[in-house]
Every structure is written in structure tokens, then in C-alpha cells.
Amino acid sequence: MNYLKSVLLGAVAAITTVGVAEAADLPARTAVPVAYVRVCGAYGPGFFFIPGTDTCLRLSGRARFEGGYRTSYGRQFGTNLGDTAGFQGQMRINLDARTQTAYGTLRAFARLDAIARTGYITSGTQQRIGNAFPGLGIDQFGRDQQHVNADKAFIQFAGLTAGRASSFFDFYAHDFEIYGATAGSDVASTNLLAYTATFGNGLSATVSAEDPVYRRSPIFSPTNNPAGLQNNATLANFAQTSAPAPVFIGYTDGLPSRYSFVDAIERSRVPDIVGALRLDQAWGSAQVSAAVHELNVGNVQNGAGIGTGSNLSIPHTSTAYGWAVQGGLKINTPFIALGDALYLQSAYSNGAQIYAGYSAFAGSYTQASAGYHGQKFNQYFSDATIDPFTGQLRESRAFSAVASFLHYWTPEWRSAFFGSYGEQDFDRSARLGQGAIFGLANPRGANRFGASAVGLPGTRFYALSEALRDAYQVVAGASLIWSPVRDLDIGVEGFYTQVGVKSGRVIDLDKSPTAYANVAGINAGTFVPRTVTQDSVSQVRFRVQRDF
């Protein structure tokens, strides 16, 4: 047995020796090199080469917490009226890819935002255009909202910008503010196709074709939600299909006696055309921009109409064009402190309210808004009204002016001080025309139109109704932000907003919530509503933000 073991072990040793010797004669294999990520220094810090390509990529983003408190005046009937507290958490991811070509830099940029908001910190503006969706629970609807938005997705090449990006009309865009309460143009993002020509010394000019959907305020309609949909919160948010605006189509003895409705929902036919001339220098920057915005609605829905009389005249609402102009100036003031800067900006619009940014605080994409829950009356933001006598569009006008100053107390502590003034004015005949057709469509003092009713001219209700009233808005605020380490901000912002009518008084919906159901009583003097000329709100926001 011992002899057998010795033979076997010897055989194994011999085979192993031969195998090693043969292996030594084989060619050596080189390991596959590891594709290490290389730093790309051509476009600033944070860029690296995508392995195997000549494209540089930068990944960045932020995480944010925000909480807030605002004054409120009551607990009116509704979804979240009376809420004074709100919270939100936000995630942002940015991808910036750049490649050098014979035509210059080829760039693609994408940004994804995702936000969870509760309480009063929700955005009707974002919900109206599908960037956010609400919770549907009994205690959640109107105060629980998820915001998921492809905020940016554009390509830049040889002066061309194509995709979803910031409007080239905008300039200040609430750069120094936490909430963004001041009046001023700041459309979050829009779809556009633009070309920018550079002339040297920081001077450039841009022509941009931009999506009109994100720059619309509704054409005024006293029946904004047909068939009583405004009384159902779910339907009002998900079933807005038409906005009938009444017009006269028949007369008796020269007086209007028959009416029908124009479908006032705007059609998409041509893009907004934006032009901007910009100068960037060491001292700061300046920009002048202008925009043209189409207003186009449907025709009369029913030629037979409602009422008596003959001599039918079916008006055709012609297309109108709104426009806006804006001038902005940014001045760097390092002679006060390093990093300090001052923004000055003003805009005027005709039939294009959002370009002036009058609705920035109260919320865009709706014809009327209380701005904050508990506000005593609605402001109206309609780009135009339909003249009931002619069926033609009559544009509204808006104006805004804003100033904002950023100051560094120390490298770790900074503050912003900001304020704005804005106005929204309607055509002089707008209320008279809507009042005339109110009298025909609402006989014997009834009110089939609700809170958007103007009332019959010459009556007390007409003098007090809030619809189509020229209004103003004042905003003033300041912030204090601490950055103990790089890319970390801990800050608080407080601001005050006042809105008011430019003349006369309006019904106080907080103190007289049933007034619009008592038109006949108001006109007869048997129901005397409480009235106001202005209202205001104060708000505080706290933020913690980490950028990376």
C-alpha cells in the first residue's frame, strides 16, 4: 500500500511539472485596461468625460425643505380655505452634456424636478397646466400635491436653442427671491425654437418661436365653468371643457333682445414670437425684449340663440394679437460688498398679461383668483373680453415694475430686499358691455353667472361687483440666508402683498359670502353687503437647501 501511494504521488508531481513547463511556453495575455473617468476642464468644474466618448458631462442637483406660515382671515366653505401652514420637499437633478465640434459647442441640458407639497404650499398655476396633480382624499384635496416636471430639456448648437427652456423674454425671473412673489415675467419653462446671434463684447440678439400655451390668460367669460361645474371641486379641476361668453345676435326696435354664446377657449395656431437684445458686461447686464401673442377663440355656438326679436346678426370673432415689451437692468455692486447686485425691471403688455407678470403671486392660467385663501375679493387676469355688441376681442392691459437688491453682510450671510408694483386694466367699455348682456341673460335680477357676474349698469350690484375691475398690487419683502458651508443655504423670507381696486369698492366675500346670490336684494337695498377697497396678506417662508 505504501509503495502504491509513492507511485501515485510521483505521477502527479511529474504531470504538474510538465504542465507548468508547457504554460511557460504560451504567450502572455495583457489585462484589459480599466476605462477610468477623466476630468474635463474645458467647461468649468464638475465636468468629466463619459468613458469611451469625447462628450463631457456634469451631474448636479439639489435637495430642499421648505415650510411656511401666512395670515388668514377665516375658515370659509371650501377645500383649504383658512390654512395657515404648509410644507414641501423638493428634489432636482440636472444633466449637462457638452461636446466640442467644428461649429462650436454642442450642448444638451435636462432637468427633472419632483416636489411633494402640503397645506397651503400648493400651486394651482402648476396644476392647471398639468405639471402637478392633487390628492383626492377628503382632507387632502387642495392641500396635498405632487409636482413632477420635466423642467428643462433643450439642445444648443451653433446659436440654435431647441426644446424646453426658459423664455428668452424673461430677465430678472425672481432670481433673488425664495417664493417669487413680486410682479414680473417668470414662466418656469416653455417649449421653444430660437436662434441667438452674438456680435462680440457681450452683445447678442435672439429671435424665438415659443409655445403660446404657457403665456395665456383666459378670455373673460361670466360662465367660466358651464353647467354649474364650479360647484364641484373635482369637476372644476378635471372637466374644464368650454367657457361660453354671451354675445347679442338679435334686436327688437333697435334694442338687443336675443343672445347666444361664443366658445371662448383659445385655439393654438401660431407660436408666440419673442425678440430680445442683451448685453453682458463685467458691470452687469441689460436686456430689452418684446413678444407678440395671438388671441383666437371659436365662433357662436348656436345661431338660434335665446330670447326674442329678429334681425339676427351672427358675429364672427376675429383673431387679435396681444403684445408686450420689457426692459431690465442688472448692476453688479462689488464696491458695496463682493457678490452684491441690483436688478431693475419693468414691463407693459396689451392682451398678454402673463408677459407683464401681474399674476405672478396670485397664480396664472385662470381668469380670476383670490390669490391667497381668505382674500376678500378676486382679481381678474383675462387677456381680453368679447364685446357682446360686435363679438370682437377687446384686450386688457397690464404693467409691472420690480426692484431687487442682494447684499452680502459677510461671505456666509446675505439678504435680499425686493418690491414691486403692478396694475391690470380693462377696456373702458368692457364692463358696460358685459353689464348690458347681464341684464338680458339674467332677467328680474337673477344671477345665473355667479361670482363672475358684472351686473346691470346703473344698479348698486354693478357698482360693487368684482368682475373686470381695474386693480393694483404692491409687494415688499426681505430675506436672510446663512451659508455655513459651501452649497448649503438656511434662510427665511418674509413679504407683504396688498391688492386693491383702483376706484370704487367691491363686495367683501369674507364678510358677505352670500352676496352673489342676492343680486335683487342688493339692488333693492334689502341686502347690504360688506365692502372693501383693498386686502393684504403677510407670509413667511423658511428654507433649507443643499446643492451639489
Steps between C-alpha positions, in 0.01 A plus 500: 500500500780743593676412173178576301461841668858591412441416130179708478654805668797482268275488194304808614821691563633413154175605326496831690860574404431436133185721511695787652772468242248504213322800647826690509528458123152665431484871403418734792145660505466875579210600731231724349573862607253657740312799345552747781281812511705801395443860609386737223628851565368669187162609639566573867504292818298181536523376140647158413537302179241231442724191467568410140377837361616857456184633671532676835221454755414680821255352750354745752185566696357594834285390792272749674268528798260791530241597756279804522242701690260763371219700650143392430169666572254219546397142434274547204317214336738330258801273469796657680364845580635609836822295493790698644783243486660306217802283423688361202799282413669529162741298291681635193736317263695678224690338211723724287674329203742692272711403201739720306434503124619692195193723542560567866361331810217251463302502826206304638352593838228318693344578838248298699312648797288298741323664794261387773296792642235519772288758680479835330833448317343365182499648152178540307708652220698178452193281544310686227764416239550138604834541680344394832215277616295516820414250768130406492435416866238694692762682704767489228336652193642848448764457769700194387677525166773318310699700246697305239636715221743461209605856570777519241590291195673699227776480241736786414712498184652779289266764645192275486298418813229235463291331768358586841678800649453835669330761284738742332257778596579459871782683679485538881274193546497531883870411525545631856168382649392181676128516418506720189220731611590817310321595179712407201527254214629158610352210302670194651570340162350495156552311174691712252719519191738796504809639331751725676754710312802629689675820391792509743561706814210317672232619256250245367160493331244219510189417299286226657181315403343395832207284606198729556329266748726610787436870434120507501255656737140398417266711291241631746177304536234551768416128458857379536392154619181404314211303650598578858835323485651769723296353786680166481868516595598186310318600180633853518854362489454217252205587274563854376387457139351835397447856616191643329506880463160658416454727196196674350364349177150655472326835555147634548437866420874551493554352847678168567245225568667171404837356596718197446845387616850506354732218604773709663758222537812612313626302201867417431597608149823700497781528754585810696783692334756637746794725427772601747810721485743429786829643624722322753796686647716490811281770654182291451251448220209666322221369282214633290241244388168495317236240421196454274222270625199378300147512646262268316167350610210311345184622333141534627385159621128531420361723226145473637600649833283585798241776525263679262531728201622471145770657285744227603861605470750217561835662587827336407774562755812604310849407611679766703865531595626591842849630560743582778825688550748482786823664607735370767830605656734311735781695665775322691602701806821345639595845631237439773588134560625215283203326337255791540270578208195711414220405259260756346228389260174627351251355251180601321257271322189533287300178475788297649475538878744222597782675312466790744486251786213665683363161609836368629387496866132413463543229238479491122289306248171594663279800423447587866672414825478589865879468515505367853228319690289745690556791262193718497453525122629356173738668259436450128786411265321451166703590190185631331121519511257433214293807417139372511386759242761423233639161605855639474782467750593796721844456655589576861819674610751422773803676641768392747817644651734315735824572686712246688832546681728222629750589772767286669546601863787250523601215266265274700205736551297675228163671460272594214269802506228512236182681405266538204194687377255372240170593336237319294258720299212407272353676199269783608200344328568147627291524818224698328466239226502208741252686720263554207488132412471409869168681506366296205636163614399547866144638502337637817830533685592133493867402484572200284866593462617483861805690627606596145181702452541870423142608564268742322654849452348762726419254782672474836612144427675621182687761706616237751566188291863391474506377139718696255600762756826684442732389780848555639747293699789597731763255630785566742728254677845397619698187582793389714704198389787325679748283309723342769669277243517503124174406316286503815238773554287545811273797460179679582296741287210725592286709270184707492251514212216748457241486222227755440261650249612826341161666549178434689429210735432126458303240695691345791453127438646416840236701688217461244550156338137480376498837322510360146185302572318819609532729198136607516528575873817705450334707227184547708695594812359211706840327507799719580831317446825590671747666261874563475746690283810287566628194682842376609689195622833443673700184448819341637698221332783292652735303276787252534670418170803291405639536148744255348 
